[in-house]
Amino acid sequence: MTESSNQSIGSAMLMFAAGVAIGGLLVALNTPKTGPELREDLRRMGRRARDRAEDLGEEAERGWERVKGRAGGAAEAAGREIKED
């Protein structure tokens, strides 16, 4: 994958997560609940959003490490091929 492709995927994932968070917040605010119930729901949603963001960050980091490994392997192979010629 190219760097711009990775950035596009990362941007899309971030936009999706933001959309989910905003949608959840709108649903929570439009649901008839008492103050304490609403606050607990918002706390729970915040924790879930934080956990999901951490998961996405870890997934992106693993993907980046794979890309770096492939690029390094390709560079080494290209270097060996150039030396052989």
N, C-alpha and C positions, 0 to 999 in steps of 0.2 A: 504494500500500500504506500501511496505517496503521503508526504507530510500534509498536503492540503486535504487529502481524503480523510486522514486521521482527524484533522481539525474539524472537518465537516461533520464527521460522526460524533465527535465530542460536543460540538455545538448543538446538534440535533438531540443528543441525549440530555443535555442541559435544558434545552427548551421544553422537551417532553416532561422532565421532572418539574420544571417551573409551572407548566400547565396543569399537571396533576395537583400540585400544591395549591394553586390558585383555585382550581375547581373544587377541591375538598374544602377549602376555606369558605367559598361561597355557599356550598351546601350546608356547612355547619352554621353559618350565620343566618341562613334562611329557614332553619329547622326550629320549630318552637320548643325551646328548652329553658330551664331555669339557668340563672347565672353560673352557679357551681357546676352544673352539668355541661354547660357550654365551655367553661374554662378547662374542665377535665378533657373534653373532646379535643380542644385546641392543643392542650399539652400532649395528648396521645398522638395527634396528627404531626406535631412538631418532632416528637421522638421518632416516628416512622419516617418522616422526611429526612431527618438527620442520618438515621440508619441506612436509608436507601442511598443517600448521597455518598456516605462512606463506602458502601458496596460498589457504587458506580466508580468511585475514585480508585478503589483497589482493582476493579476490573480493567479500568483504563491503564493503570500502572502495569498490570500483567501483560496487557496487549502491547504496550510500548516496549516492554522488555523483550517480548517475542520479536517485534519489528527490529529492534536494535540487534538482536542475536542473528536474525536472518541477514541484515545488512552487513554485519561484521563478517559472517560466513561468506557472503557473496564477494565482499572486498578481498578477503584472503584468497578465495578461489581465483579471482581475477588477477591478483598479484602473482600467484603461482603460475598462471597461464602466461602472463606477460614475461616472467623470468624464463619460462621454458622456450619461448619463441626467440 
